[in-house]
């Protein structure tokens, strides 16, 4: 099952299916007067055929296993989400600090002192952006 | 002489204190960000795009062009000194890195800088001569022709950037579908918004670009960590006169090749480099040394790279159709600033257009005078370990996303596209065609629907009009040819060893 070419086809077919079924909810109209659902339905149908044919083609090509490391992408996404939530409800200084301390778990070495330094520098840069470039960052 | 007049007019706009400053900042920051591993021109531009929001339109476009050329130089520096390839500097890794191994880093960097300058200079004249002329041709285009042209662009980009037509086309369509999210302009129906009000305006360009090219790349880099030893050799920039003489012919060849290939749909820096390198290997006086660290191997491809990057603005600004992913991003940036690139842009905003053209050349001068001499200091960015660098890049991604709409919700959108981009990278799907599909999607739908309205629902409009018909025929030939090649490969392999499998990457 762990065949990159097969998974590629499946991924695209599923993506097409989601958009294609979604398109049916909107009025497709007629060919003379295409409605809002016409174009997305057409494109997702073609994409679906492409995806299925790629999955079929995987049968004729050499199997390549797909590498996938959950850990790093999960840490990165988690720290982004934490940044957004903290910046919304506390302030962006807390958000930046969280981003640094959480994301560095994906690094090779973890050091509190270094993270403090990175956070301080980034907060400084954020202040420069706010005052110098006029970006409206909710820093405090 | 009209070209000269127009360029003079452009320089009168570009040579203001503010605009000069924007070019300089763009080139400089672009180079620094471009140096970072994993951040090619696409990621660099989308990361720095928010910087331009608070700047007046003319200055913003000028700065973006500066960022682009700075990013390209940064890419080739990291390719030459440390063999870190980006999409736009694969060829620079061959002879450039070989020159570093031979202890000629400074010479290679100088060659790349001078050659880009030559390539940029040639391309400016091509741009100034061709863009207005092509703009007049573009006025002949009807909606069916535009539709066919965009499809043709998809096919070319898919083939050139990914090497696999099916994968690339699929990614274009994924992008087109993502572009459908939001309010339909014709009927006012909200499509695929899942009831989230923020999605009514569609997905932000910056979110998609930073997710797919920034976040996804960082995660991938984190997966396969190889500690790179920062470059610490000596850099002696000035060449001797015989060495300098070797740069010129090769750079001129590269400029011509690059200028030409930059204009074609799907063209641009990547294909231009390979073409220039191949030509140098055939026609250069020192062809026996190419591949072993020859000056020509660096000069030709650097000139072609720069020239193609410049002339790829031609289809964008005269026809209004970006030909590759970087230009699609540029188009998105133009639209954010309220400028619709296309045949009317040159006529209605001559100051913007000619100012931009002129400032491209000024950018080349800055690169040559500022970045090339300073390159040894810029390289010290590699002394920063990746453990420190990547939280900082993530921070810039967050700030960039946020400042588009001053909305923290957008950070979640960026994160979602980071995940999607990561999955696509792992499936070996190149996200670059997605960008093109995303930008062109709404235009494609608009023109497609308008053609059907005009033809009262008959698809024959796409074949009977001369321009559209020719383009569709070319697409058909391309697709059929590709299919035949694939079937042949399967057959040949089966005949050879009774094994029906072909190498996965070939089709």
Interface residues (C-beta under 8 A of the other chain):
Chain A: X4 X5 X7 X8 X11 X12 X15 X16 X19 X22 X23 X26 X27 X30 X31 X32 X33 X34 X35 X36 X37 X38 X39 X40 X43 X44 X46 X47 X50 X51 X53 X54 X57 X60 X61 X62 X63 X64 X66 X67 X68 X69 X72 X73 X76 X77 X79 X80 X81 X83 X84 X87 X88 X95 X96 X99 X100 X103 X104 X106 X107 X108 X109 X114 X115 X118 X121 X122 X125 X126 X129 X133 X134 X135 X136 X137
Chain B: X50 X51 X54 X166 X167 X169 X170 X173 X174 X176 X177 X180 X184 X186 X187 X189 X191 X192 X215 X218 X219 X222 X223 X225 X386 X387 X388 X390 X391 X392 X394 X395 X397 X398 X399 X402 X403 X406 X408 X409 X411 X412 X414 X415 X418 X419 X422 X423 X426 X427 X428 X429 X445 X448 X449 X452 X453 X456 X457 X459 X490 X500 X501 X502 X503 X504 X507
